[in-house]
Amino acid sequence: MPEALPIATVRTQVTVPLAFPDGYTTTVRVFTFKGLVDGREHLALGLGDWAGALDRLAAGDEAPLVRPHSECLTGDVFGSQRCDCGPQLREAVQRIAETGGFLLYLRQEGRGIGLYAKLDAYALQDAGLDTYQANVALGRGEDERDYTAAAQMLATLGVPRVRLLSSNPDKAEQLSRLGVDVVERVPTSIFLSPANADYLAAKAAKAAETEAAEAEAAEAEAAEVEAAEAQAIGEPAGRTPDRPVSR
């Protein structure tokens, strides 16, 4: 059962031209909101023919491409090589602009722990911890990001179904639980460099761990349903009811 979401509304919308260091340019419609559950200043960027994408969605056609992108000052603005956030943002803007859709720019730096704590985690990574271990060593969660506000933003924009541009299974799981129909998860590209190799390896391992846990949970849920159905008809779980042998 999807979680009920508080209603948010559009506060302001304005058109902004974007330019990236490699020369790519585009124009976006920036939406701000009132009523987001965490009170943060998250943004939705309408890219390409986003209005047409909404019309097609309402007509029952393909869901728009959407990326929830968590703010990364060091990567998005300063071009840090320690992560792949800047290249992912650049890729997402172009890919979404080509099809029409939305990029949700979420103000949850450092997987939700904040900028100063993220830089503290960098120091611990220099001492040998991976990106998740460093968060835990600071007394924080491995990943504290929450996508409730993202689901609110999508509901406000009239986007109940999405093709999710992300390689992170947790984003899909959270959004699905919050009532967003994730019809497809479209993986992002891999932006590997000597500086971020360990970071990307840790992310890949965490994604595999999350997907394995989700598969185990789905199997357990299916077993519970089978047991309940078997109990309802008076048969042991896992056994096919006996039927007369045809002669």
C-alpha positions in Angstrom: 0.0 0.0 0.0 1.6 3.3 -1.1 2.2 5.9 1.6 -0.1 8.9 1.6 1.7 12.1 0.7 0.9 15.6 2.0 -0.1 17.9 -0.9 2.5 20.3 -2.2 1.9 23.2 -4.7 3.9 25.1 -7.2 5.3 28.3 -5.7 7.1 29.8 -8.7 8.1 28.8 -12.2 10.6 30.6 -14.3 12.6 29.9 -17.5 16.4 29.7 -17.1 19.1 29.2 -19.7 21.8 26.6 -18.8 25.4 26.3 -20.1 27.9 23.5 -19.2 31.7 23.8 -19.3 31.8 21.5 -22.4 29.7 24.0 -24.4 26.3 22.2 -24.1 23.4 24.6 -23.6 19.7 24.3 -23.1 16.8 26.1 -21.5 14.9 24.8 -18.5 11.7 25.6 -16.7 12.5 25.8 -13.0 9.7 25.0 -10.6 9.8 25.8 -6.8 7.3 24.4 -4.3 5.3 25.0 -1.2 4.4 22.3 1.3 7.4 19.9 0.8 7.7 17.7 3.9 11.3 18.4 4.7 11.1 22.2 4.2 14.1 22.2 1.9 14.4 24.3 -1.3 14.2 21.4 -3.9 13.8 22.3 -7.6 12.2 20.6 -10.5 13.7 21.3 -13.9 11.4 20.8 -16.9 13.7 19.9 -19.8 13.0 19.7 -23.5 9.3 19.3 -24.5 8.3 18.6 -20.9 4.8 20.0 -21.5 4.4 17.6 -24.4 5.6 14.8 -22.3 2.9 15.6 -19.7 0.3 15.6 -22.4 1.5 12.2 -23.8 1.5 10.8 -20.2 -2.1 12.0 -19.7 -3.1 10.4 -22.9 -1.8 7.0 -21.7 1.4 7.1 -23.8 5.0 6.7 -22.6 6.0 7.9 -19.1 8.5 10.8 -19.1 12.1 10.3 -18.3 12.8 11.6 -14.7 16.0 11.8 -12.7 16.1 12.6 -9.0 19.6 14.1 -8.6 21.0 14.8 -5.2 22.9 18.1 -4.8 26.7 17.7 -4.9 28.4 21.1 -4.6 31.9 19.6 -5.0 31.0 17.6 -8.1 28.2 19.6 -9.8 29.8 23.1 -9.3 33.5 22.6 -8.6 34.0 19.6 -10.9 35.4 17.3 -8.2 36.9 14.1 -9.6 36.2 12.2 -6.3 32.6 11.3 -7.4 30.7 11.0 -10.7 27.9 13.5 -9.7 28.9 16.3 -12.1 29.1 14.0 -15.2 25.8 12.3 -14.2 24.1 15.7 -14.0 25.4 16.8 -17.3 24.4 13.5 -18.9 20.9 13.6 -17.4 20.2 17.1 -18.5 20.9 16.3 -22.1 19.2 12.9 -22.1 16.0 14.3 -20.6 16.0 17.3 -22.8 16.1 15.0 -25.9 12.8 13.2 -24.8 11.1 15.7 -22.6 10.9 15.2 -18.8 12.1 16.4 -15.5 15.2 16.5 -13.4 14.5 16.8 -9.7 17.4 18.7 -8.0 17.3 17.6 -4.4 19.0 19.5 -1.7 20.5 16.5 0.2 24.2 16.9 0.0 26.5 13.9 0.8 23.7 11.3 0.6 21.7 13.4 3.1 24.4 14.2 5.7 25.2 17.7 4.6 28.2 19.4 3.0 30.5 19.8 6.1 29.9 16.1 7.1 30.6 15.0 3.6 33.9 16.8 3.7 34.6 15.1 7.1 33.8 11.8 5.3 36.3 12.7 2.6 39.0 12.9 5.3 38.1 9.4 6.6 38.1 8.1 3.0 41.7 9.4 2.7 42.4 7.2 5.8 41.1 4.1 4.0 37.4 3.9 4.6 35.0 3.6 1.7 32.2 6.2 1.2 29.6 4.3 3.1 31.9 3.3 6.0 33.0 6.9 6.4 29.4 8.0 6.9 28.9 5.3 9.5 32.1 6.3 11.3 30.7 9.8 11.6 27.6 8.4 13.4 25.4 8.8 10.3 23.5 6.4 8.1 25.2 4.9 5.0 22.6 6.7 2.9 20.2 9.1 4.6 18.5 10.3 1.4 14.7 10.4 1.5 12.6 10.8 -1.7 9.3 11.8 -0.1 9.7 15.4 -1.3 10.6 14.0 -4.8 7.3 12.0 -4.9 5.4 15.1 -3.7 7.0 17.2 -6.5 6.0 14.6 -9.1 2.5 14.4 -7.8 2.2 18.2 -8.0 3.5 18.3 -11.6 1.1 15.5 -12.6 3.6 12.8 -13.1 2.3 9.5 -11.6 4.4 7.3 -13.8 8.1 7.7 -14.7 10.9 6.1 -16.5 13.6 6.5 -13.8 17.0 7.6 -15.0 19.1 6.0 -12.2 21.3 3.1 -11.5 20.3 3.2 -7.8 17.7 0.6 -6.9 16.9 2.4 -3.6 15.5 5.4 -5.6 13.1 3.1 -7.4 12.1 1.3 -4.3 11.4 4.4 -2.3 9.5 6.1 -5.1 7.4 3.0 -5.7 6.5 2.8 -2.0 5.5 6.5 -2.1 3.0 5.8 -4.9 5.1 6.6 -8.0 4.8 4.0 -10.8 8.3 3.3 -11.9 7.7 1.6 -15.2 11.4 1.4 -16.1 14.7 2.0 -14.5 17.1 3.5 -17.1 20.7 3.1 -16.0 23.1 6.0 -16.1 26.5 5.8 -17.8 29.6 4.9 -15.9 32.1 7.8 -15.5 35.2 6.1 -14.3 38.5 7.9 -13.5 41.5 7.0 -11.4 40.2 9.4 -8.7 36.8 7.9 -8.3 37.5 4.2 -9.0 37.1 3.2 -5.3 34.0 5.4 -4.9 32.3 3.8 -7.9 33.3 0.3 -6.8 31.7 1.0 -3.4 28.5 2.3 -5.1 28.3 -0.8 -7.3 28.7 -3.1 -4.4 26.0 -1.3 -2.4 23.6 -1.4 -5.4 24.1 -5.1 -5.7 23.5 -5.6 -2.0 20.3 -3.6 -2.2 19.0 -5.5 -5.1 19.8 -8.8 -3.4 18.0 -7.7 -0.3 15.0 -6.6 -2.3 14.9 -10.0 -4.2 15.0 -11.8 -0.9 12.2 -9.7 0.5 10.1 -10.4 -2.6 10.7 -14.1 -2.2 9.7 -14.0 1.4 6.5 -12.0 0.6 5.6 -14.5 -2.1 6.1 -17.4 0.3 3.8 -15.7 2.9 1.1 -15.3 0.2 1.5 -18.9 -0.8 1.2 -20.0 2.8 -1.9 -17.9 3.3 -3.6 -19.2 0.2 -2.7 -22.8 1.1 -4.1 -22.4 4.6 -7.3 -21.0 3.1 -7.9 -24.2 1.1 -6.5 -26.5 3.8 -3.3 -27.6 2.0 0.3 -27.5 3.2 2.3 -24.5 1.8 4.4 -25.5 -1.2 2.3 -28.5 -2.1 0.0 -28.7 -5.1 -3.5 -29.8 -4.1 -4.2 -33.5 -5.0 -6.4 -34.0 -8.1 -8.3 -37.1 -9.2 -6.1 -39.2 -11.6 -7.7 -39.3 -15.0 -8.3 -42.9 -16.2 
